Every structure is written in C-alpha cells, then in structure tokens.
Amino acid sequence: MRDLPWKTALITGASSGLGRGLARWLATRGVKVFAAARREAELRSLAEECAKMGGNVEPVRLDVADTQRTFATIGRIDVGCGGLDLVVANAGIGHETPATKLTWERVEETIQVNVTGAAATVCAALPRMLERNRGQLVGISSLGGFRGMPRSAAYSASKAFLWVFLESLRVDLSGSGSRVRVTTIYPGFVKSELTAKNRFKMPFLLETDEAVERIARAMARGDAELAFPWQMASVTAAARLLPTPLWTAVAARARPSKKGAISGAP
Ligand SMILES: NC(=O)c1ccc[n+]([C@@H]2O[C@H](COP(=O)([O-])OP(=O)(O)OC[C@H]3O[C@@H](n4cnc5c(N)ncnc54)[C@H](OP(=O)(O)O)[C@@H]3O)[C@@H](O)[C@H]2O)c1
C-alpha cells in the first residue's frame, strides 16, 4: 500500500474490537494515534502493544456521551498535535430493544452513544478540518442501519442516523470545493465484544482483523463508502428495495428462539 494520507488520527471506541484494531493498524504504519474510550486499562495495554511494534498510541479517556467533554478533548488534541488528519467516529453500543420489552434506558443510552456521541465527534472535528482544508472523517455505521432490523429499533435507527448525517455532509462538502473527505463504513457481522453476546446466527461473520484491513484500506483510498462483506451487503441492498409490507412480513418471521434465524442487526 502506498504512503498513508495521515500523520495523526483520533479513534473513538478504541479500547476493543474494530476501533482497537484500526488504532493498531494505523499506529504500526507510522500514524500517531489518539485512542479514545472509557476503559483506560484497555487503552494502556493497546499503547504498550503498539509501542513494542514501534507504534505511537496515546490513550485518551473519553465518554462520547458527554458532549462537552468530547468537544473539549477533541479540540485540545487537535490544537496540541497541529491538526488531526483523520477522525474515526467508531464508538458504539448494541443493546437489543424489542418492541414488546422496550425500555427508555436502553433506547436513551443507544442514542447518547451512537447518535449524540458520533455526531459530537464529527462536529468537534469538522470545523477545524475545514479551516485547514484537509482531513478525513470516518463514521462506522452498519448494514443494520438500512432497514428496521428485528429487536433492534434503537440500534438500527442510530446507524441510519450516522449514514444519512454523513451522506448529507459529504454532499455539502463535495459541492463546496473542500478537500475534507467523508467516509462511511457499513460492516456486516464482525467478531467483537459487541457481537460476542449475540445468540442468533450471524451469517458471513468476519474476523476482526479481516474487517479492520478492509476498513483501513477503504479509508486510505478515500472511498465515500464501504459496505461489506459483499454477501451481506447484497442481501441488504435487496432488502432496501422491498416494499414496507413485504419487509415487515419477512423480518417479523425472525425469532431468536428459531434455530439459525437472523434476529438482530450487525
Ligand atoms: N461488530 C459488528 O458486527 C459491527 C457491525 C456493524 C457495525 N459495527 C459498529 O462498529 C463499531 C465498533 O463496534 P465493535 O464491534 O468493535 O464493538 P466493541 O468491541 O464492543 O467496541 C465498542 C467500542 O466503543 C466504545 N464505547 C462504548 N460506549 C462508549 C462511550 N460512551 N464513550 C466512548 N467509547 C465508548 C467501547 O469502549 P469503552 O467501553 O472502553 O468505552 C469500545 O471500545 C460500533 O459503532 C458498532 O456499532 C459493528
């Protein structure tokens, strides 16, 4: 792969899964990474792991649901490092929120992290990138955000928010002559702490490192979007075309008790 277009990067949700993998991928290729999450011990172990491979990772304790802190932290880091080249809004949670057992606590927490936290991350970084007329914003949405998936009202809706939010920003920026890029990633099922608790079948489940490699390469190419794996992306593309009554009937047949049924979102 040719030289990477970034010297500095900030990744939220870098203590595990995709965020941790992306932080390691970037740091071991010479990018200075600010790794943000709530679990400091995990971030410290990531920094130590990368240091052994010559990488530079700075742990950043951050709860993205605290928007004031998110703005202050990203602003401070941006000034301190001379401008972040890459900001990845990756932090996310994946509670089930079935309609018959819907609780506000779960819905609210999902919105605070996946919607408010992701939007705050982007809003804290974008104006500074525009001033410099360089930089790249990346959001980790999901294939589960293209339709209302079973038992996943809050999660699916939160990922739909990030998809549309970033798409609209991309439209504005492309028409403005700005060199700031926006990349949205729509993964299918990937092994991580988030999916480890799923008891339903997860077709085409990818290893974390494989998913990280695909995401990192798409980011480095400056792609607008990446949906993967292609099998799940194709199914999702077809599902998007279904009329609502048909989708409702098909998706409603998925029950967690049904052996092998997909009854949740990636
Ligand atoms: N795995 C999949 O199949 C899949 C598919 C599609 C999309 N995604 C998306 O990919 C992203 C990464 O998920 P993952 O699969 O890698 O899951 P994961 O291993 O559970 O990682 C989630 C990360 O988000 C962080 N996080 C959670 N709440 C946070 C908060 N309030 N503030 C800051 N960080 C927070 C966690 O760190 P702390 O707990 O230390 O704060 C953790 O580092 C998520 O947005 C997820 O929705 C995953």
The ligand as an ORCA input file, in Angstrom:
! r2SCAN-3c Opt
* xyz 0 1
  N     -19.070     -5.985     15.239
  C     -20.007     -5.859     14.306
  O     -20.544     -6.858     13.792
  C     -20.417     -4.488     13.818
  C     -21.210     -4.416     12.669
  C     -21.613     -3.162     12.211
  C     -21.204     -2.022     12.883
  N     -20.447     -2.124     13.990
  C     -20.067     -0.892     14.684
  O     -18.679     -0.857     14.854
  C     -18.358     -0.031     15.977
  C     -17.360     -0.767     16.864
  O     -18.016     -1.897     17.428
  P     -17.268     -3.255     17.759
  O     -17.967     -4.329     17.031
  O     -15.802     -3.099     17.596
  O     -17.693     -3.421     19.284
  P     -16.882     -3.368     20.665
  O     -15.726     -4.280     20.653
  O     -17.921     -3.535     21.712
  O     -16.307     -1.874     20.703
  C     -17.094     -0.777     21.032
  C     -16.182      0.344     21.472
  O     -16.995      1.500     21.745
  C     -16.562      2.034     22.982
  N     -17.620      2.750     23.647
  C     -18.842      2.298     24.032
  N     -19.508      3.268     24.659
  C     -18.692      4.357     24.679
  C     -18.793      5.672     25.196
  N     -19.892      6.077     25.850
  N     -17.759      6.522     25.018
  C     -16.652      6.128     24.378
  N     -16.477      4.903     23.875
  C     -17.488      4.029     24.027
  C     -16.067      0.850     23.799
  O     -15.093      1.284     24.738
  P     -15.331      1.534     26.301
  O     -16.344      0.529     26.769
  O     -13.974      1.326     26.874
  O     -15.779      2.948     26.428
  C     -15.398      0.020     22.724
  O     -14.074      0.427     22.553
  C     -19.683      0.278     16.668
  O     -20.122      1.566     16.299
  C     -20.624     -0.772     16.092
  O     -21.976     -0.346     16.102
  C     -20.029     -3.333     14.486
*
